[in-house]
Amino acid sequence: MVCESWKAKLDTYLDAEVPEDEMRTFDVHVRSCPSCSADALARVQMKRSIQAAGRRFTPSAEFRKRMQKKIAPKPQRSFGLRWMLAAAAAVILVAGSLTSAYLVSRPGRDQVFSEIADLHVATLASSSPVDVISTDRHTVKPWFQGKIPFAFNLPELQNTEFSLLGGRMTYLEQTPGAHLIYDVRKHHISVFMFQERSLPAKLNESFPSPKQLTFNMETWTQGGLRYFVIGDASAADIDNLAKLFKAAS
Amino acid sequence: MPHFERLYNFACWLTHDRQEAEDLVQETYAKALKGFSSFRPGTNFRAWIYKILRNAFLTSRTGLKATATVPLDLEDEEGALPAVEETPESILLQRSDGQLVQQALEQLPVAYREILLLCEVEEMSYQEISATLAIPIGTVMSRLSRARKALRGGLQQQFARGTN
């Protein structure tokens, strides 16, 4: 196939909508053809830009509360059987399709920690883990303006082993927050920040036992923000990154 | 509330008005609960609820106005784009604030805006988009391609205006 034919299908390929065998052939071609790989790279950049620009509006807390009141099932005896069945079916559906929705419904400290671990793993497993790709904190921090309802400081990493890879918006218990990814000796560490008052579960400073969580994690509150630092790096690395954040805030 | 954040974001993009978006989301959940029996288990729940929101939008005053002024399937208009050496992608690489893309998205006809949002932001498959918009997969592909082209054109025009 000549390049023109490949290029005509490039968007479909990048949308992962071509059959698997064709996908593999495409992979091989794109890697070996400078023209197609440049074109693919440009289109990926455009896709990411649309994705970042498109995630723009967040519902207000007041609207969320109003909706929750309207939607939440009322604990009354007169609650119709049909409604209960519909609600139960909805819950099953949602639980099946959205693991995160299931986790959000589970109260308690350990569940929040588990959800943080899931967010960390799911993000790293994604083909585009970060929406703003930059090692420069002065690029990453302003990217969050207007996307999350708070501001934060990022530590200076010069003369440390850590490097910033980028960031993305995230949600915990339906609360918007910032998710930053750092690298230390090929280990990826996630740093999450949320407004403390928006998190329903009261979290104390103690860590979950290793039996419950196989990652190393630190969490603390500072300046009204709840921080989580999590990763498969050593506890010392996690602690060092946490200290840098504490010093920067 | 499944998909609450995302439905709200999508509604804001469709309506360009936060109050209207809230009304639209509220109407969507009310209709979803009321018509839950019409949902066929085994089919895509996300596509189903987005379809309800979109239908509610299309029958709203803003939706009627938006679709009345712009034909749903615009012909492929090559249009004379300003002659600039920079490509939209190179412009985006230079300016990471995302505002350019937001403005270009805002100015797209609703049919293009919604399909780009469903594909890139909601990361729906062509199959899901087809179910949500009630159009064949072939139309999904051609409309997406035209939407991307229109967005590139919009970005180039913005950049040309910015540099003049």
Interface residues (C-beta under 8 A of the other chain):
Chain A: D11 T12 D15 E17 A42 R43 Q45 M46 K47 S49 I50 Q51 A52 A53 G54 R55 R56 F57 T58 P59 F63 R64 M67 Q68 K70 I71 W83 A86 A89 A90 L93 V94 S97 L98 A101 V132 S134 T139 P142 W143 Y171 Q174
Chain B: M1 P2 F4 E5 Y8 N9 C12 W13 R18 A21 E22 V25 Q26 Y29 A30 L33 F36 S37 P41 F45 R46 T87 P88 E89 S90 L92 L93 S96 D97 G98 Q99 V101 Q102 L105 L116 L117 C119 E120 V121 E123 S125 Y126 M141 L144 S145 R148 L151 R152
